[in-house]
Amino acid sequence: MSLPPRRPSGDPDRPVLARALPRDPSGRLRRTGRRTGRRAAALGLAALATLGMAEPMSLGPQGLGDRLFPLLGNTGYDVTSYDVSLDYSGHNDRPLNATTVITARATAELDHVNLDFARGTVRSVKIGGLPAVHQQHGEDLVLTPAFHVSSGQEVKIAIEHTSEPRGKGDGGWLRTSDGLAMANQADAAHRVFPCNDHPSDKALFTFHITAPQELTAVANGLPLSPGARAGRRTWTYRTTHPMATELAQVSIGKSSVVLRHGPHGLPVRDVVPTAHRRALEPWLAKTPAQIAWMERKVGPFPFEAYGVLIASARTGFELETQTLSLFEKAMFTTDRLPAWYVESVMLHELAHQWFGDSVSPRRWSDVWLNEAHATWYEALYAQERSNGRATLEARMRHAYQESDGWRAEGGPPAAPKAPSAGQKIGIFRPIVYDGSALVLYALRQRIGTAAFDRLERTWVERHRDGVADTADFVQLSSQVAGQDLTVFFQDWLYGDRTPPMPGHPEWLHTRPAAKPGHPKGAVAKLGHPKGAGAGLGPKGAAVGPGPTGAAGGTPAPRGAAAHPGKPV
């Protein structure tokens, strides 16, 4: 599930691929970085910086030029690891004391380093063990080291700061009835800790959480030995696979950790409010079989562990945080939703572990790849669990009827419109969920089930632990199918009108289409690397045959009340 974006776009119509972004052999974006002046001036500043006297020639927000989040992420370096220490007082309305240590490798000559950070106070910064100057420019934290950083050099940045949980409800810390959890999608991790807050820069994470003894702290990855001191306890967790910042998760509260095993001995740990553990156990017990179901579809589970985090909070969404998906308790305790529907929502977030977490979007424009696939497998699972009451074909036919209207409202799947001012949740639209799953349905109709299934397995295997974009998917689809699918995807991903459905000439649209012409900023050509689409999408706004419920993009079943708290 996704949260709305936060930063206002300085130029929301600028295509992300107006210029080609260089990549290293792993497929990760290589930052070009900005020099602070001519070569002679830079050398002079570097010499002064060594004496701790330099001021950078130009400071301010940078950004990677993401079409939907132009100020998100930063240039000039590649983060390899984060080590985040959080000290929780036991009160979720007070700032946490924190230390974030970032290890990064410079990809350019640097006299200053930009990080994303907001909603906290920076107390001190050290780079390479030496004090560094820090300045806040909007939501960019600009650091000036006491030495010049050369391209290829590894640097360690240690920041002592506070982390503020009393936000405006637009992402970052989520205050629960008994503590805290995180909801960082799409661009809110930097409201918790300083980081390079863009999914193209994945890194390993270690979390140290100190809290009162009576509370339980859990984070992404696997636990290391906890320690105790003076009525408080420090919990340490570490990931073994790289992770995007928006997928970070820390839960602190009066919780129980329920342990079991999934396929092949996979550790499955669920985190639930202790008071509701018994009532929630029937739902928790379903996860191992769901993992096995997904493995039969696309291959081995991609991470070291999995589980669900059930929070006592009203969120309006579910969220696929890596190895520990976030769910609101109300989804499991309401009696207004049939079991098959709730299970399909669980499956949606599980599917994201392959599509979106292991294979992350290179730009937020590529998020349709995350949501199309999670919605696709959710719909297949619902078809099975509902005994045919919610069939994939009926859902896709309904999506086809609505698709032109969705495109008019939000843009085509791979070229979505930017959200309206003050309505950041607007990026999470139906076109990115059922509207994008419809593209996968059309693709399967075009290339056949056998080729489609090979494509799905090859996609997650080839890009595991990495990032990928729309052009990558077009290229691999063509390769697996043995035919050039560029025009097919051009029409389905960027067209103002939904193309005819292969194999279903009788399917018709029932909602008006957009006016001719691509939305501003949309990329009109497919190719690689240039030409990948620009798109983004929300979790939770898909429309189905019955009332809308936005659980992970899941439509509420016919006759069922909408999931409480879900945005429409």
Salt bridges, closest charged atoms under 4 A:
ASP66 OD2 - HIS198 NE2 2.73
ASP78 OD1 - ARG28 NH1 2.75
ASP83 OD1 - HIS208 NE2 2.98
ASP87 OD1 - ARG232 NH2 2.41
GLU109 OE1 - HIS148 NE2 2.88
ASP111 OD1 - HIS148 ND1 2.53
ASP116 OD1 - ARG7 NH2 2.56
GLU139 OE1 - ARG6 NH1 2.38
GLU139 OE1 - ARG7 NE 3.34
GLU139 OE1 - HIS190 NE2 2.92
ASP140 OD1 - ARG7 NH2 3.56
GLU154 OE1 - ARG105 NH2 3.54
GLU164 OE2 - ARG166 NE 2.70
ASP170 OD1 - ARG119 NH2 2.76
ASP170 OD1 - ARG191 NH1 2.75
ASP187 OD2 - ARG6 NE 3.39
ASP197 OD2 - HIS190 ND1 2.73
ASP201 OD1 - ARG28 NH1 3.94
ASP201 OD2 - ARG31 NH2 3.59
ASP270 OD2 - ARG260 NE 3.70
GLU281 OE1 - ARG260 NH2 3.05
GLU295 OE1 - HIS264 NE2 3.05
GLU304 OE1 - HIS241 NE2 4.00
GLU318 OE2 - HIS563 ND1 3.67
GLU318 OE2 - LYS566 NZ 2.15
GLU320 OE2 - HIS352 ND1 3.84
GLU320 OE1 - LYS539 NZ 1.85
GLU328 OE2 - HIS563 NE2 3.23
GLU328 OE2 - LYS566 NZ 3.55
GLU343 OE2 - LYS286 NZ 3.46
GLU343 OE1 - ARG385 NE 3.06
GLU349 OE1 - LYS539 NZ 3.86
ASP366 OD2 - ARG363 NH2 3.56
GLU371 OE1 - HIS348 NE2 3.29
GLU371 OE1 - HIS352 NE2 3.05
GLU371 OE2 - LYS539 NZ 3.17
GLU378 OE1 - HIS348 ND1 2.66
GLU378 OE2 - ARG395 NH1 2.79
GLU393 OE2 - HIS504 NE2 3.94
GLU402 OE1 - ARG511 NH1 3.15
ASP404 OD2 - ARG497 NH2 3.57
ASP404 OD2 - HIS509 NE2 3.69
GLU409 OE2 - ARG511 NH2 2.27
ASP434 OD2 - ARG395 NE 2.87
GLU456 OE2 - HIS373 NE2 2.99
ASP465 OD2 - HIS241 ND1 2.99
ASP469 OD2 - ARG23 NH2 2.95
ASP469 OD2 - ARG362 NH1 3.01
ASP469 OD2 - ARG363 NH2 3.44
ASP472 OD2 - ARG362 NH1 2.88
ASP472 OD1 - HIS528 NE2 2.39
GLU506 OE2 - HIS504 ND1 3.07
